Amino acid sequence: MAENVDVVQPADASVLDRLPMRDKDGEIRHEFIEEIARAIHAADAPLLRAVVAELHEADLGDLIAALEPDDRVRLVELTGADFDFSALNEVDDAVREEILEELEPETVAEGVRELESDDAVELLESLDEHDKVEILEKLPPLERVALERSLLYPENSAGRRMQTEFIAVPPDWTVGQVIDYMRDTPDLPDRFYEIYAVDNAQHWQGAISLDALLRSRRPVQLADLIDEDRRRVSVMDDQEEVARLFGKYNLVAAPVVDTVNRLVGVITIDDVVDVIEEEADEDLRALGGVTSDEELSDNVWTIARGRFNWLLVNLATAFLASSVLGLFEEQLEKMVALAVLAPIVASQGGNAATQTMTVAVRALATRELGPNNAFRVVMREALVGLVNGLAFAVITAIAAVAWFKIPGLGLVIGLAIICNLVAGALGGILIPMVLERVRADPAVASGTFVTTITDVVGFFSFLGIASLWFGLT
């Protein structure tokens, strides 16, 4: 009897040639992924190399993320030198680490050598110390030293984000000398927007934009074109501050200098776009109590463990809010309507506070809210809370009276709504400001404290006013 054997059907190159990678919505076609997976299982290296060579690093990253875990490593191994390691910076941290851990250090080192310095640093910084050292040891000394120097800068600093490839020339050169230098030098950066002037000790002298250079005659001295007031950043500047500088002054590139004003790198707009996306993603996650390093590719245990701490804090604050209800246990037993309506007061205050808090956290992050306008903004938010409180007091009062047929209940819940919406507005703006002042992250901690305040004030004001109005003591 013949033995059953699984036969791997080879991928059809003609299908991949005529099949677009993405559909009309920009998603990777399932058929394309299947053909790539079939080529991987058939070890069709020539076909995979041809496909990978045509893909942009971002598209290759999306393809890697769409493949099964085992197929990802095989794709890198089969495509060899044709694989662009910068694509690994386009995938989740968990996926990248999973791939790098399976690859030989020599393979990773060869891939790192082909990257620009900023991409190489981004790839290496996600590894644990042992793997990082092992890969760096496989690099030539000059390249290793340059990467090690960049990795010494603080995380999220300009020194970590910069690329160390740039064009620096003496200020006494002419335009013609610079042009000839760029034509004759083989290892220039892949993309550059400015030429930088430095002295013999690499100290910053100024910048010359490419458009000014190309519009000038060859004999013109660089000194006549140098912009000495060009915006530049320090290696120690926070990447968020750098991104804000780019946005404020419409920069495309910015030179990076060290503590003694030596030119050591350059940050370009593509790096800044990544920073903006990362910071926005981090703030959005923080507002929801989710750790900034959680990825869609993480396993259940990792995600559950990451979310546990803030859920525990929320549970503690929920008990605090519920304890207010315990103070009015007798009143609740005498009038069931109070137990039914109390959550409405608390939730309205919580929603209003969340709106204010979202605006406040964003304004603090973008430096739009500061000491100069803090009082005006706080008063404005309090008045917004008062106006909305009055409007919803009327709406809620009418609904409560219509529901329970108790005339005084409308006045009680109306007053409580006003109190809680004003409290929510003040809490939503003041708590982030206080956290910012004590150097805590407002995006991470504000939500829990603000919710607790609105719950406590909502329950206490509603049940307290009801006790006084109806004499439920």
One Martini backbone bead per residue (centre of mass of N, CA, C, O) as a GRO file, in nm:
protein
  473
    1MET     BB    1   0.098   0.036   0.022
    2ALA     BB    2   0.067   0.359  -0.010
    3GLU     BB    3   0.196   0.639   0.124
    4ASN     BB    4   0.100   0.916   0.285
    5VAL     BB    5   0.173   1.237   0.131
    6ASP     BB    6   0.259   1.559   0.162
    7VAL     BB    7   0.206   1.795  -0.095
    8VAL     BB    8   0.374   2.073  -0.212
    9GLN     BB    9   0.260   2.334  -0.375
   10PRO     BB   10   0.364   2.542  -0.588
   11ALA     BB   11   0.403   2.849  -0.661
   12ASP     BB   12   0.254   3.102  -0.865
   13ALA     BB   13   0.406   3.345  -1.041
   14SER     BB   14   0.173   3.446  -1.222
   15VAL     BB   15  -0.019   3.518  -0.995
   16LEU     BB   16   0.164   3.734  -0.857
   17ASP     BB   17   0.188   3.920  -1.107
   18ARG     BB   18  -0.147   3.966  -1.130
   19LEU     BB   19  -0.159   4.006  -0.814
   20PRO     BB   20  -0.245   4.216  -0.602
   21MET     BB   21  -0.171   4.281  -0.278
   22ARG     BB   22  -0.412   4.485  -0.273
   23ASP     BB   23  -0.703   4.610  -0.219
   24LYS     BB   24  -0.928   4.873  -0.232
   25ASP     BB   25  -0.882   4.901   0.102
   26GLY     BB   26  -0.561   4.812   0.158
   27GLU     BB   27  -0.566   4.513   0.185
   28ILE     BB   28  -0.442   4.210   0.208
   29ARG     BB   29  -0.459   3.950   0.018
   30HIS     BB   30  -0.526   3.625   0.072
   31GLU     BB   31  -0.403   3.506  -0.189
   32PHE     BB   32  -0.121   3.627  -0.149
   33ILE     BB   33  -0.053   3.488   0.116
   34GLU     BB   34  -0.085   3.197   0.011
   35GLU     BB   35   0.140   3.211  -0.203
   36ILE     BB   36   0.369   3.274  -0.007
   37ALA     BB   37   0.333   3.027   0.175
   38ARG     BB   38   0.379   2.821  -0.052
   39ALA     BB   39   0.670   2.915  -0.117
   40ILE     BB   40   0.784   2.853   0.163
   41HIS     BB   41   0.712   2.544   0.172
   42ALA     BB   42   0.880   2.508  -0.115
   43ALA     BB   43   1.146   2.677  -0.115
   44ASP     BB   44   1.110   2.945  -0.313
   45ALA     BB   45   1.350   3.166  -0.334
   46PRO     BB   46   1.335   3.320  -0.605
   47LEU     BB   47   1.044   3.418  -0.573
   48LEU     BB   48   1.077   3.566  -0.299
   49ARG     BB   49   1.295   3.763  -0.389
   50ALA     BB   50   1.126   3.902  -0.609
   51VAL     BB   51   0.905   4.004  -0.421
   52VAL     BB   52   1.072   4.156  -0.202
   53ALA     BB   53   1.217   4.356  -0.401
   54GLU     BB   54   0.926   4.511  -0.465
   55LEU     BB   55   0.893   4.590  -0.170
   56HIS     BB   56   0.810   4.781   0.068
   57GLU     BB   57   0.878   4.792   0.395
   58ALA     BB   58   0.578   4.823   0.482
   59ASP     BB   59   0.466   4.586   0.313
   60LEU     BB   60   0.651   4.370   0.433
   61GLY     BB   61   0.550   4.404   0.721
   62ASP     BB   62   0.254   4.323   0.663
   63LEU     BB   63   0.321   4.041   0.557
   64ILE     BB   64   0.455   3.929   0.809
   65ALA     BB   65   0.207   3.968   0.999
   66ALA     BB   66   0.017   3.770   0.816
   67LEU     BB   67   0.184   3.546   0.888
   68GLU     BB   68   0.295   3.279   1.015
   69PRO     BB   69   0.534   3.239   1.245
   70ASP     BB   70   0.707   3.022   1.087
   71ASP     BB   71   0.711   3.186   0.810
   72ARG     BB   72   0.878   3.435   0.884
   73VAL     BB   73   1.159   3.312   0.921
   74ARG     BB   74   1.173   3.168   0.643
   75LEU     BB   75   1.164   3.424   0.473
   76VAL     BB   76   1.434   3.537   0.567
   77GLU     BB   77   1.611   3.290   0.495
   78LEU     BB   78   1.533   3.266   0.183
   79THR     BB   79   1.611   3.577   0.101
   80GLY     BB   80   1.835   3.699   0.258
   81ALA     BB   81   1.989   3.973   0.121
   82ASP     BB   82   1.693   4.074   0.014
   83PHE     BB   83   1.625   4.142   0.294
   84ASP     BB   84   1.458   4.403   0.469
   85PHE     BB   85   1.511   4.495   0.798
   86SER     BB   86   1.324   4.751   0.816
   87ALA     BB   87   1.054   4.584   0.829
   88LEU     BB   88   1.078   4.517   1.142
   89ASN     BB   89   0.987   4.821   1.220
   90GLU     BB   90   0.669   4.758   1.112
   91VAL     BB   91   0.625   4.578   1.357
   92ASP     BB   92   0.568   4.430   1.620
   93ASP     BB   93   0.756   4.367   1.887
   94ALA     BB   94   0.685   4.066   1.919
   95VAL     BB   95   0.749   3.984   1.627
   96ARG     BB   96   1.040   4.081   1.614
   97GLU     BB   97   1.153   3.915   1.851
   98GLU     BB   98   1.075   3.639   1.738
   99ILE     BB   99   1.258   3.654   1.487
  100LEU     BB  100   1.538   3.731   1.614
  101GLU     BB  101   1.559   3.476   1.801
  102GLU     BB  102   1.573   3.267   1.545
  103LEU     BB  103   1.812   3.405   1.443
  104GLU     BB  104   2.117   3.448   1.352
  105PRO     BB  105   2.349   3.677   1.437
  106GLU     BB  106   2.478   3.701   1.156
  107THR     BB  107   2.218   3.772   1.004
  108VAL     BB  108   2.148   4.028   1.163
  109ALA     BB  109   2.413   4.180   1.117
  110GLU     BB  110   2.385   4.201   0.808
  111GLY     BB  111   2.117   4.358   0.817
  112VAL     BB  112   2.218   4.603   0.986
  113ARG     BB  113   2.437   4.708   0.781
  114GLU     BB  114   2.200   4.807   0.569
  115LEU     BB  115   2.125   5.020   0.765
  116GLU     BB  116   2.036   5.283   0.904
  117SER     BB  117   2.111   5.394   1.209
  118ASP     BB  118   1.820   5.440   1.317
  119ASP     BB  119   1.714   5.158   1.236
  120ALA     BB  120   1.923   4.992   1.392
  121VAL     BB  121   1.854   5.097   1.674
  122GLU     BB  122   1.555   5.015   1.675
  123LEU     BB  123   1.616   4.713   1.650
  124LEU     BB  124   1.814   4.672   1.901
  125GLU     BB  125   1.647   4.799   2.150
  126SER     BB  126   1.441   4.540   2.168
  127LEU     BB  127   1.661   4.382   2.287
  128ASP     BB  128   1.834   4.205   2.477
  129GLU     BB  129   2.147   4.234   2.599
  130HIS     BB  130   2.269   3.971   2.492
  131ASP     BB  131   2.178   3.993   2.192
  132LYS     BB  132   2.298   4.268   2.137
  133VAL     BB  133   2.597   4.195   2.187
  134GLU     BB  134   2.616   3.961   1.983
  135ILE     BB  135   2.560   4.138   1.731
  136LEU     BB  136   2.776   4.364   1.768
  137GLU     BB  137   3.024   4.164   1.748
  138LYS     BB  138   2.965   4.117   1.424
  139LEU     BB  139   3.068   4.395   1.378
  140PRO     BB  140   3.236   4.637   1.278
  141PRO     BB  141   3.393   4.860   1.474
  142LEU     BB  142   3.278   5.130   1.364
  143GLU     BB  143   2.978   5.044   1.365
  144ARG     BB  144   2.961   4.958   1.660
  145VAL     BB  145   3.035   5.226   1.796
  146ALA     BB  146   2.805   5.397   1.678
  147LEU     BB  147   2.572   5.228   1.801
  148GLU     BB  148   2.658   5.236   2.098
  149ARG     BB  149   2.635   5.542   2.126
  150SER     BB  150   2.330   5.561   2.065
  151LEU     BB  151   2.241   5.355   2.298
  152LEU     BB  152   2.333   5.553   2.539
  153TYR     BB  153   2.103   5.709   2.500
  154PRO     BB  154   1.815   5.797   2.587
  155GLU     BB  155   1.514   5.712   2.583
  156ASN     BB  156   1.343   5.919   2.363
  157SER     BB  157   1.574   6.056   2.223
  158ALA     BB  158   1.747   6.213   1.979
  159GLY     BB  159   1.991   6.014   1.985
  160ARG     BB  160   1.807   5.765   1.906
  161ARG     BB  161   1.673   5.897   1.633
  162MET     BB  162   1.915   5.948   1.490
  163GLN     BB  163   2.127   5.991   1.218
  164THR     BB  164   2.483   5.954   1.132
  165GLU     BB  165   2.413   6.035   0.842
  166PHE     BB  166   2.600   6.299   0.680
  167ILE     BB  167   2.677   6.629   0.548
  168ALA     BB  168   3.011   6.758   0.601
  169VAL     BB  169   3.165   7.083   0.569
  170PRO     BB  170   3.356   7.334   0.506
  171PRO     BB  171   3.299   7.685   0.499
  172ASP     BB  172   3.542   7.740   0.266
  173TRP     BB  173   3.387   7.632   0.055
  174THR     BB  174   3.249   7.570  -0.246
  175VAL     BB  175   2.998   7.476  -0.441
  176GLY     BB  176   3.169   7.303  -0.633
  177GLN     BB  177   3.304   7.125  -0.414
  178VAL     BB  178   3.046   6.999  -0.304
  179ILE     BB  179   2.943   6.869  -0.564
  180ASP     BB  180   3.194   6.694  -0.615
  181TYR     BB  181   3.182   6.541  -0.349
  182MET     BB  182   2.901   6.407  -0.396
  183ARG     BB  183   2.983   6.260  -0.663
  184ASP     BB  184   3.252   6.101  -0.532
  185THR     BB  185   3.076   5.989  -0.296
  186PRO     BB  186   2.942   5.671  -0.217
  187ASP     BB  187   2.845   5.710   0.117
  188LEU     BB  188   2.584   5.848   0.115
  189PRO     BB  189   2.297   5.926   0.195
  190ASP     BB  190   1.995   5.842   0.071
  191ARG     BB  191   1.882   6.098   0.235
  192PHE     BB  192   1.880   6.462   0.177
  193TYR     BB  193   1.837   6.836   0.260
  194GLU     BB  194   2.129   6.905   0.379
  195ILE     BB  195   2.412   7.106   0.450
  196TYR     BB  196   2.697   7.098   0.668
  197ALA     BB  197   2.884   7.314   0.875
  198VAL     BB  198   3.227   7.257   0.984
  199ASP     BB  199   3.486   7.220   1.168
  200ASN     BB  200   3.763   7.041   1.261
  201ALA     BB  201   3.583   6.959   1.538
  202GLN     BB  202   3.267   6.942   1.446
  203HIS     BB  203   3.148   7.213   1.473
  204TRP     BB  204   2.890   7.407   1.449
  205GLN     BB  205   2.797   7.655   1.177
  206GLY     BB  206   2.572   7.538   0.969
  207ALA     BB  207   2.329   7.566   0.699
  208ILE     BB  208   2.252   7.416   0.368
  209SER     BB  209   2.038   7.421   0.133
  210LEU     BB  210   1.978   7.269  -0.164
  211ASP     BB  211   1.844   7.506  -0.316
  212ALA     BB  212   2.074   7.711  -0.263
  213LEU     BB  213   2.301   7.547  -0.390
  214LEU     BB  214   2.172   7.500  -0.688
  215ARG     BB  215   2.139   7.828  -0.738
  216SER     BB  216   2.444   7.842  -0.737
  217ARG     BB  217   2.749   7.915  -0.807
  218ARG     BB  218   3.049   7.759  -0.792
  219PRO     BB  219   3.226   8.008  -0.660
  220VAL     BB  220   3.059   8.015  -0.421
  221GLN     BB  221   3.052   8.063  -0.093
  222LEU     BB  222   2.929   7.907   0.181
  223ALA     BB  223   2.927   8.151   0.376
  224ASP     BB  224   2.690   8.294   0.200
  225LEU     BB  225   2.468   8.038   0.272
  226ILE     BB  226   2.465   8.029   0.566
  227ASP     BB  227   2.256   7.914   0.840
  228GLU     BB  228   2.304   8.002   1.173
  229ASP     BB  229   1.979   7.985   1.273
  230ARG     BB  230   1.932   7.701   1.267
  231ARG     BB  231   1.747   7.455   1.369
  232ARG     BB  232   1.830   7.267   1.666
  233VAL     BB  233   1.933   6.972   1.846
  234SER     BB  234   1.967   6.770   2.117
  235VAL     BB  235   2.047   6.457   2.224
  236MET     BB  236   1.860   6.506   2.501
  237ASP     BB  237   1.609   6.548   2.367
  238ASP     BB  238   1.293   6.499   2.345
  239GLN     BB  239   1.103   6.362   2.096
  240GLU     BB  240   0.850   6.540   2.146
  241GLU     BB  241   0.997   6.812   2.120
  242VAL     BB  242   1.093   6.767   1.833
  243ALA     BB  243   0.816   6.737   1.701
  244ARG     BB  244   0.721   7.021   1.785
  245LEU     BB  245   0.938   7.174   1.624
  246PHE     BB  246   0.856   7.077   1.345
  247GLY     BB  247   0.564   7.189   1.353
  248LYS     BB  248   0.627   7.493   1.417
  249TYR     BB  249   0.875   7.519   1.172
  250ASN     BB  250   0.854   7.334   0.922
  251LEU     BB  251   1.033   7.080   0.918
  252VAL     BB  252   1.251   6.826   0.759
  253ALA     BB  253   1.521   6.896   0.916
  254ALA     BB  254   1.763   6.825   1.193
  255PRO     BB  255   2.022   6.896   1.369
  256VAL     BB  256   2.258   6.722   1.587
  257VAL     BB  257   2.389   6.800   1.908
  258ASP     BB  258   2.598   6.818   2.152
  259THR     BB  259   2.719   6.958   2.450
  260VAL     BB  260   2.962   7.099   2.244
  261ASN     BB  261   2.847   7.150   1.944
  262ARG     BB  262   2.853   6.882   1.794
  263LEU     BB  263   2.808   6.711   1.509
  264VAL     BB  264   2.611   6.382   1.513
  265GLY     BB  265   2.332   6.445   1.349
  266VAL     BB  266   1.998   6.356   1.209
  267ILE     BB  267   1.661   6.465   1.170
  268THR     BB  268   1.372   6.345   1.012
  269ILE     BB  269   1.043   6.343   0.919
  270ASP     BB  270   1.001   6.032   0.937
  271ASP     BB  271   1.075   6.017   1.238
  272VAL     BB  272   0.855   6.214   1.343
  273VAL     BB  273   0.607   6.059   1.255
  274ASP     BB  274   0.664   5.820   1.441
  275VAL     BB  275   0.651   5.978   1.703
  276ILE     BB  276   0.361   6.081   1.682
  277GLU     BB  277   0.230   5.801   1.671
  278GLU     BB  278   0.343   5.692   1.938
  279GLU     BB  279   0.234   5.914   2.130
  280ALA     BB  280  -0.063   5.884   2.057
  281ASP     BB  281  -0.084   5.584   2.129
  282GLU     BB  282   0.008   5.610   2.423
  283ASP     BB  283  -0.217   5.806   2.520
  284LEU     BB  284  -0.459   5.630   2.443
  285ARG     BB  285  -0.386   5.391   2.623
  286ALA     BB  286  -0.362   5.541   2.893
  287LEU     BB  287  -0.663   5.633   2.909
  288GLY     BB  288  -0.736   5.302   2.923
  289GLY     BB  289  -0.515   5.142   3.095
  290VAL     BB  290  -0.284   5.079   2.882
  291THR     BB  291  -0.005   4.965   2.788
  292SER     BB  292   0.235   5.077   2.558
  293ASP     BB  293   0.341   4.757   2.488
  294GLU     BB  294   0.088   4.664   2.367
  295GLU     BB  295  -0.008   4.397   2.145
  296LEU     BB  296  -0.186   4.208   1.918
  297SER     BB  297   0.037   3.962   1.936
  298ASP     BB  298  -0.018   3.901   2.210
  299ASN     BB  299  -0.081   3.717   2.466
  300VAL     BB  300  -0.301   3.659   2.714
  301TRP     BB  301  -0.112   3.686   2.961
  302THR     BB  302   0.024   3.955   2.889
  303ILE     BB  303  -0.232   4.128   2.877
  304ALA     BB  304  -0.354   4.064   3.155
  305ARG     BB  305  -0.107   4.164   3.320
  306GLY     BB  306  -0.105   4.462   3.206
  307ARG     BB  307  -0.417   4.526   3.309
  308PHE     BB  308  -0.441   4.463   3.617
  309ASN     BB  309  -0.348   4.713   3.782
  310TRP     BB  310  -0.574   4.916   3.692
  311LEU     BB  311  -0.808   4.736   3.776
  312LEU     BB  312  -0.735   4.740   4.076
  313VAL     BB  313  -0.762   5.044   4.116
  314ASN     BB  314  -1.058   5.059   4.021
  315LEU     BB  315  -1.169   4.878   4.244
  316ALA     BB  316  -1.092   5.057   4.483
  317THR     BB  317  -1.256   5.310   4.386
  318ALA     BB  318  -1.530   5.166   4.376
  319PHE     BB  319  -1.548   5.114   4.679
  320LEU     BB  320  -1.543   5.410   4.758
  321ALA     BB  321  -1.806   5.488   4.611
  322SER     BB  322  -1.989   5.270   4.750
  323SER     BB  323  -1.959   5.379   5.043
  324VAL     BB  324  -2.159   5.609   5.005
  325LEU     BB  325  -2.410   5.431   4.989
  326GLY     BB  326  -2.381   5.322   5.285
  327LEU     BB  327  -2.461   5.600   5.423
  328PHE     BB  328  -2.769   5.558   5.264
  329GLU     BB  329  -2.930   5.294   5.332
  330GLU     BB  330  -3.200   5.390   5.458
  331GLN     BB  331  -3.292   5.575   5.226
  332LEU     BB  332  -3.300   5.352   5.007
  333GLU     BB  333  -3.520   5.179   5.149
  334LYS     BB  334  -3.747   5.410   5.141
  335MET     BB  335  -3.633   5.489   4.832
  336VAL     BB  336  -3.596   5.337   4.533
  337ALA     BB  337  -3.544   5.574   4.331
  338LEU     BB  338  -3.256   5.639   4.428
  339ALA     BB  339  -3.118   5.374   4.323
  340VAL     BB  340  -3.194   5.424   4.024
  341LEU     BB  341  -3.074   5.734   3.986
  342ALA     BB  342  -2.776   5.754   4.087
  343PRO     BB  343  -2.615   5.648   3.832
  344ILE     BB  344  -2.689   5.888   3.649
  345VAL     BB  345  -2.533   6.108   3.793
  346ALA     BB  346  -2.252   5.973   3.780
  347SER     BB  347  -2.233   5.929   3.467
  348GLN     BB  348  -2.258   6.224   3.377
  349GLY     BB  349  -2.006   6.321   3.523
  350GLY     BB  350  -1.808   6.124   3.388
  351ASN     BB  351  -1.849   6.217   3.095
  352ALA     BB  352  -1.773   6.514   3.136
  353ALA     BB  353  -1.489   6.459   3.249
  354THR     BB  354  -1.375   6.310   3.002
  355GLN     BB  355  -1.390   6.544   2.809
  356THR     BB  356  -1.207   6.737   2.967
  357MET     BB  357  -0.961   6.548   2.999
  358THR     BB  358  -0.894   6.513   2.701
  359VAL     BB  359  -0.832   6.811   2.648
  360ALA     BB  360  -0.616   6.848   2.870
  361VAL     BB  361  -0.409   6.633   2.786
  362ARG     BB  362  -0.357   6.750   2.507
  363ALA     BB  363  -0.273   7.038   2.595
  364LEU     BB  364  -0.030   6.943   2.763
  365ALA     BB  365   0.123   6.789   2.535
  366THR     BB  366   0.122   7.067   2.341
  367ARG     BB  367   0.149   7.332   2.530
  368GLU     BB  368  -0.136   7.498   2.547
  369LEU     BB  369  -0.120   7.438   2.857
  370GLY     BB  370  -0.056   7.686   3.111
  371PRO     BB  371   0.007   7.934   3.335
  372ASN     BB  372  -0.113   8.169   3.151
  373ASN     BB  373  -0.414   7.992   3.097
  374ALA     BB  374  -0.533   7.825   3.334
  375PHE     BB  375  -0.760   7.995   3.464
  376ARG     BB  376  -0.932   8.038   3.211
  377VAL     BB  377  -0.981   7.734   3.150
  378VAL     BB  378  -1.109   7.654   3.418
  379MET     BB  379  -1.349   7.853   3.404
  380ARG     BB  380  -1.462   7.753   3.139
  381GLU     BB  381  -1.521   7.458   3.230
  382ALA     BB  382  -1.710   7.533   3.462
  383LEU     BB  383  -1.921   7.677   3.280
  384VAL     BB  384  -1.981   7.433   3.104
  385GLY     BB  385  -2.084   7.258   3.337
  386LEU     BB  386  -2.316   7.450   3.416
  387VAL     BB  387  -2.472   7.461   3.153
  388ASN     BB  388  -2.513   7.154   3.122
  389GLY     BB  389  -2.639   7.114   3.400
  390LEU     BB  390  -2.897   7.280   3.351
  391ALA     BB  391  -2.999   7.123   3.108
  392PHE     BB  392  -2.999   6.831   3.247
  393ALA     BB  393  -3.176   6.901   3.484
  394VAL     BB  394  -3.435   6.939   3.327
  395ILE     BB  395  -3.447   6.669   3.178
  396THR     BB  396  -3.421   6.480   3.431
  397ALA     BB  397  -3.655   6.588   3.596
  398ILE     BB  398  -3.882   6.519   3.402
  399ALA     BB  399  -3.824   6.213   3.386
  400ALA     BB  400  -3.850   6.148   3.692
  401VAL     BB  401  -4.141   6.245   3.735
  402ALA     BB  402  -4.270   6.067   3.512
  403TRP     BB  403  -4.179   5.797   3.641
  404PHE     BB  404  -4.245   5.841   3.982
  405LYS     BB  405  -4.446   6.073   4.074
  406ILE     BB  406  -4.224   6.281   4.220
  407PRO     BB  407  -4.181   6.609   4.240
  408GLY     BB  408  -3.913   6.648   4.423
  409LEU     BB  409  -3.715   6.470   4.248
  410GLY     BB  410  -3.644   6.674   4.029
  411LEU     BB  411  -3.489   6.878   4.207
  412VAL     BB  412  -3.277   6.684   4.321
  413ILE     BB  413  -3.149   6.580   4.051
  414GLY     BB  414  -3.085   6.856   3.935
  415LEU     BB  415  -2.881   6.953   4.151
  416ALA     BB  416  -2.690   6.706   4.123
  417ILE     BB  417  -2.614   6.749   3.828
  418ILE     BB  418  -2.483   7.023   3.862
  419CYS     BB  419  -2.267   6.943   4.066
  420ASN     BB  420  -2.132   6.709   3.894
  421LEU     BB  421  -2.056   6.869   3.634
  422VAL     BB  422  -1.875   7.070   3.776
  423ALA     BB  423  -1.689   6.863   3.911
  424GLY     BB  424  -1.602   6.722   3.648
  425ALA     BB  425  -1.472   6.967   3.513
  426LEU     BB  426  -1.264   7.027   3.736
  427GLY     BB  427  -1.135   6.744   3.746
  428GLY     BB  428  -1.058   6.723   3.437
  429ILE     BB  429  -0.846   6.973   3.469
  430LEU     BB  430  -0.690   6.953   3.750
  431ILE     BB  431  -0.566   6.672   3.761
  432PRO     BB  432  -0.372   6.689   3.516
  433MET     BB  433  -0.222   6.940   3.626
  434VAL     BB  434  -0.113   6.812   3.885
  435LEU     BB  435   0.036   6.573   3.754
  436GLU     BB  436   0.222   6.752   3.586
  437ARG     BB  437   0.356   6.899   3.829
  438VAL     BB  438   0.454   6.600   3.957
  439ARG     BB  439   0.554   6.424   3.704
  440ALA     BB  440   0.306   6.290   3.590
  441ASP     BB  441   0.098   6.105   3.384
  442PRO     BB  442  -0.207   6.212   3.283
  443ALA     BB  443  -0.296   5.975   3.093
  444VAL     BB  444  -0.278   5.744   3.310
  445ALA     BB  445  -0.422   5.870   3.596
  446SER     BB  446  -0.684   6.044   3.554
  447GLY     BB  447  -0.930   5.855   3.514
  448THR     BB  448  -0.955   5.730   3.797
  449PHE     BB  449  -0.985   5.995   3.965
  450VAL     BB  450  -1.221   6.124   3.814
  451THR     BB  451  -1.427   5.896   3.855
  452THR     BB  452  -1.427   5.904   4.160
  453ILE     BB  453  -1.529   6.192   4.199
  454THR     BB  454  -1.802   6.165   4.043
  455ASP     BB  455  -1.916   5.939   4.215
  456VAL     BB  456  -1.901   6.070   4.492
  457VAL     BB  457  -2.050   6.335   4.426
  458GLY     BB  458  -2.304   6.212   4.304
  459PHE     BB  459  -2.402   6.042   4.543
  460PHE     BB  460  -2.384   6.257   4.769
  461SER     BB  461  -2.562   6.478   4.648
  462PHE     BB  462  -2.820   6.319   4.591
  463LEU     BB  463  -2.862   6.182   4.875
  464GLY     BB  464  -2.833   6.438   5.046
  465ILE     BB  465  -3.063   6.607   4.921
  466ALA     BB  466  -3.282   6.395   4.964
  467SER     BB  467  -3.268   6.386   5.273
  468LEU     BB  468  -3.343   6.684   5.316
  469TRP     BB  469  -3.610   6.702   5.148
  470PHE     BB  470  -3.755   6.420   5.269
  471GLY     BB  471  -3.655   6.330   5.556
  472LEU     BB  472  -3.445   6.059   5.547
  473THR     BB  473  -3.369   6.005   5.897
   0.00000   0.00000   0.00000
